[in-house]
Amino acid sequence: MKKMLLPFLAFAFYSAISAQPTFEPFDVILEEVAIDNAPALQSFAWGTHEADWLLLGV
């Protein structure tokens, strides 16, 4: 049992170190929107459907 443990641990360690995550390139675009007479929101989620907006906030 001990003879198998060392090769297994070496393989697991090598696999963990050599594994490189792959990321797809992406862009994040932030755009400030001012809405007159709208209350301030600390955190929120939003959605749109055609011309309607939905804001859920705290």
N, C-alpha and C positions, 0 to 999 in steps of 0.2 A: 504494500500500500504506500509506504513512504517513498519507494522508488518511482512511483507514478506521480506523486505529488509535486516534486521539483520540476519535471518537464512540463506538467500542466500549468504550474504557476508561472514558469518562464514564458510559455506560450501566451498565457492570458496577459501578462505584463507587456510583452512585445506587441500583442494585438491592440492593447489599449493605447500604447504610445504611438504606434504607427498609423492608427486610424485618423484620417483627416476628414473633418466634416466638409461637405461641399455646400456652398451657398449660391443660390441664383442671384445675379445682380438685380437690384431694385432701386427705385427712387422714392423719396418721401418729399412731398410738396405740401408746404403749409401756406395757407392763405387766410389772412385776417378778414373777418367779415363783421362790420358794424351794423347793428340792428337798433334803430331808435326805440327808446322806451322799453327795451328788453331787460329783464332782471339779470344780475350777474350769476353765473353758474361756476361753482368750484370744480366739479367733475360732471361729465355728461356723456351721453351717447346720442347719436343723431342718425336720422335716416331721411331719405327723400322718396317721394313717389310722384312722378310727373311734376307739377308745380307746387306740391305741398311739402312742407318740412315738418319733421317730428323731432323735438328735443326733449330728452328725459334727463333731468339733472337734480343735483343736490344743492 
